[in-house]
Amino acid sequence: MNRTARAFWIDSPGRGGIREVDLPGCAADEVLVRTLFSGVSRGTETLVFRGGVPESQHAAMRAPFQEGDFPGPVKYGYLNVGVVEEGPAALVGRTVFCLYPHQTRYVVPAAAVTVVPESVPASRAVLAGTVETAVNALWDAAPLIGDRIAVVGGGMVGSSVAALLARFPGVRVQLVDADPGRAKVAEALGVDFAAPADALGDCDLVVHASATEQGLARSLELLTAEGTVLELSWYGDRQISLPLGEAFHSRRLVIRSSQVGTVSPARRASRTYADRLALALDLLADPALDALLTGECAFEELPDVLPRLASGEIPALCHLVRYGDSA
């Protein structure tokens, strides 16, 4: 078998290329995976591509199998689905998800891959990392039956949260975004849609994922007294301002952060990272989540496509990267 592979690297901010890499031998407790699909998470990955990770967050933002350092050269990514070609007999031939960058083949510990359920197509399974973020966010938020909820920001993470909230009984869920095109995504996910100015207020919970200060300010406005904004946005090296005067204190509003790097304290004693990821993959059996796959390219096109994703020329939630049989 060919012991080389091709990997996408960010050579410097705003510029990437494909490199040939040598594959190590596969030890008894490792697997060799041939990639079928990877996904570009437009928010985080384009921020990394632009060189927007602040120096203070270089360690916290490292992906599990990242090579190189921010701002570059760096091999970055974490949404990868492939087929196990070598490894333990129970895994050979199985379709698996791994938090691995964009690369045609790779060797990782067997414990680093999660088998994709047969009910989940390989292309949809690239969403597992983002749905895992949504699972962790809702463990943090702990919504209740009958809650009035807004999700501000209809990107990949916000839409994933809205998709899971659509399954909660008796809740009012509204996806809020300045882009009217996201109304079709909301419809596919089974939730209502509104522009920021038209969003329903008196919310018990607002999940903010727009990565804009305007979105965060609007999230506070939508809360009922003593309501909570769960902040999922990653601002990178940008500074934002926030209206914490006005009625913020008198209404006893709460802003709480959530981040997938650790299991939510609400479930940390009873759930592992592996449990959380397996749950995310099970939830991806819902075909409605295909609405989050909004673009596709071949792996070889990635150096040309990523700058266009970063600039917004190509609008996308999760951009699917397809790998050919020759990978």
Salt bridges, closest charged atoms under 4 A:
ASP11 OD2 - ARG15 NH1 3.75
ASP11 OD1 - ARG19 NH2 3.15
GLU45 OE1 - HIS102 NE2 2.90
GLU67 OE2 - LYS75 NZ 2.80
ASP69 OD1 - ARG62 NH1 2.96
GLU85 OE2 - ARG34 NE 2.89
GLU85 OE1 - ARG105 NE 2.85
GLU86 OE2 - ARG3 NH1 3.05
GLU132 OE2 - ARG276 NE 2.92
ASP140 OD1 - ARG256 NH2 3.66
ASP177 OD2 - ARG182 NH1 3.79
ASP204 OD2 - ARG148 NE 3.47
GLU221 OE1 - ARG218 NH1 2.96
GLU226 OE2 - ARG252 NE 3.50
GLU231 OE1 - HIS208 ND1 3.00
ASP286 OD2 - ARG167 NH2 3.25
ASP290 OD1 - ARG124 NE 2.89
GLU296 OE2 - ARG322 NH1 2.52
GLU300 OE2 - ARG6 NH1 3.01
GLU313 OE2 - ARG308 NE 3.18
